[in-house]
Every structure is written in structure tokens, then in C-alpha cells.
Amino acid sequence: VQLQASGGGLVQPGGSLRLSCAASGTIFSMRDMGWYRQAPGRQRELVTVIASSGVTDYLDSVKGRFTVSRDNAQNTVYLQMNSLRPEDTAVYYCNVQVANRFGRIIGYWGQGTQVTVSS
């Protein structure tokens, strides 16, 4: 399974960005899809996850500002980021959990996309 992420960039505080991450390859069953981020000098943290059922969860600091969604037909996950703050600056990584036909779940990572919030 390969992941292709896009949509990062430089934005002013209060601005918006939309990230996308498309999975390709042999995918028997796509399970959770999500986004992590890692700022310089900090550990990677889970930003949001969306289950195959559509149930979502968010990091407290992004609740009400970020929205995750997925297109199951396209095996793509999106992250709409509004009201961005300088502290949102980080490399954002998509992560997907794929089950094979035996029920084994394997996690895959995207290559990371830089989001910089600065005036």
C-alpha cells in the first residue's frame, strides 16, 4: 500500500488549508484513517482519526477547527484545517490501517507534508 499526501504549505494565522492522502495498492479492507503531526523538537502526536464507520476523534487543541473526512471509494482521507494557529505548524503525516483477507491489520504512513502557519 502506498500513500500520497498533498495540500501542505504556508498560510497566515487564521487561514485554512486542506490536506489529502490517497492510498493505492492492494487494499482488502480499509479501517481507521487519520492524521498525525510532528513539530520540531516534539514527539509525533495524533491529530485526528476517522473509523470506517465514520466515527471521528480529535486532539483537544484542534476540536472545532479541524475536520477529518474520508472517501471510501477512493481510499482517500482529508483534513480540513481552519482558523490555523502558529502552534499548528508541523509536518503532517497520514496513517491508514488496512486489514488483509485474514483479518491482520497493518499500518501505513504517508511521506509527510509541511504545514507552516506564520505571518
Number of C-alpha atoms within 10 A of each C-alpha: 13 14 22 16 22 19 15 18 14 15 18 14 17 14 14 17 18 16 21 21 29 19 22 13 8 10 14 12 16 19 18 21 27 27 26 19 22 19 16 9 6 9 9 15 14 18 23 23 25 22 17 16 8 13 10 16 16 18 13 9 11 17 12 11 13 20 19 23 20 21 11 12 6 10 17 20 25 23 22 15 20 17 15 22 19 15 12 20 20 21 18 26 24 31 23 28 19 21 17 13 10 7 10 9 15 13 13 16 20 19 16 22 21 18 22 20 21 16 9
